[in-house]
Amino acid sequence: MSTNKEETLRQFCDVTGADEGRSKFFLESSNWQLDVALSSFYEHGGNADEAPANPAAAASSLPTLSDSDMESPPGSPLAAQKKDKKKAPSSKFATLDSLQQESSSDEEEGQAFYAGGSERSGQQILGPGKGRKDIVTEVFKSVRERGAVVFEDEPSSTSRGRSAFSGVGYRLGQTADDHEEAAPAGNQQQQTDQPRSVRLRLYREGFTVDSGPLRHYTDPDHADFLNCIRRGEIPPELSGSGEVRVSLEDRRHEECPRHIAKPPPFSGKGHLLGSPTPPTVGATAAVAGDAADRAANLRAAQDAVKLDDAAPVTTIQFRLADGSRLTGRFNHSHTVGDLQAYVSRAEPAYQLQAFVLLTTFPSRELADPAATLAQADILNTTLLQRLK
């Protein structure tokens, strides 16, 4: 081969990325005219068997291949395959039929890439076969034909906006015992109307349902599941009460991460350490007593006030240190000491704990226990309890 033809062949290979045999075929068919060969190559998609050329002329013009040219470099994957397989006797002349068979074999084995050099000096790496069955592509193609909607990115929880509160509310009263539960009407109906979301991730070797284990495509037990997805139907194991929304994620180029099972919650028994709680109630001790006991204590504290209905009456609300509230009725002549005694009787936990009463705004400590409610200017007001 002359120097000009070798240069033209090299340019054709660099532009099209085709191998040397296919490039030489198009160049010889176009009488080594580079522009004509490139036009013919792109016009027929790089298929040598579709190129408009004279088969006899092409066969006679193809060069002979020696035994040394047909051998792969030592240590390459092709050389190992040729040692295992028996080499069929072939002609030293390449024909259109042999080129077509070679192209079909290349599609099954995948495109050859060369790392670290050229075709003769580099290491050959075979890409994924073009003729292999791609299950992930078939699944996505089937669901698109049946009206599936494609999302580039799954909308995050923040972009959807905060959902409305669906819990239970409580209507607060004057005391700690007269709260009413206020559940919104139709709340249960709202929850049942929301569809259940199932995420199906399709990996290279299998698929997962939500955060479940990997299911291989080759496992016949999962064939019915994939067939239902292809037909646009909900698999029986996902169907249940209510609407189900299935989301497919294309992760065919990724391997499924190792499934780590979540540890089960603690199901043993515990042991209380240390001595029992002392009877003295501190600042952080919980105020004990159920609703019945508290109601009885509140009535006893109100009876001890000895309210005179004929005299002026005022209502005082107490906000205790533990967050609870008390409400009592007093005469204007009652003193600050009577208020402290009322709190101690209504909440026996504070009988052994020193505390003072404060006004809300402006904050002022009621330091004189002998001052009347009228003198202290605390009629129909709210007082705060502060522990010493």
Beta strands, then each sheet from edge to edge (+ up, - down):
strand 1: 112-115
strand 2: 123-126
strand 3: 169-171
strand 4: 180-182
strand 5: 196-202
strand 6: 206-209
strand 7: 215-216
strand 8: 244-250
strand 9: 313-319
strand 10: 325-331
strand 11: 355-359
strand 12: 382-387
sheet 1: 1+ 2-
sheet 2: 3+ 4-
sheet 3: 7+ 6- 5+ 8+
sheet 4: 10+ 9- 12- 11+
end
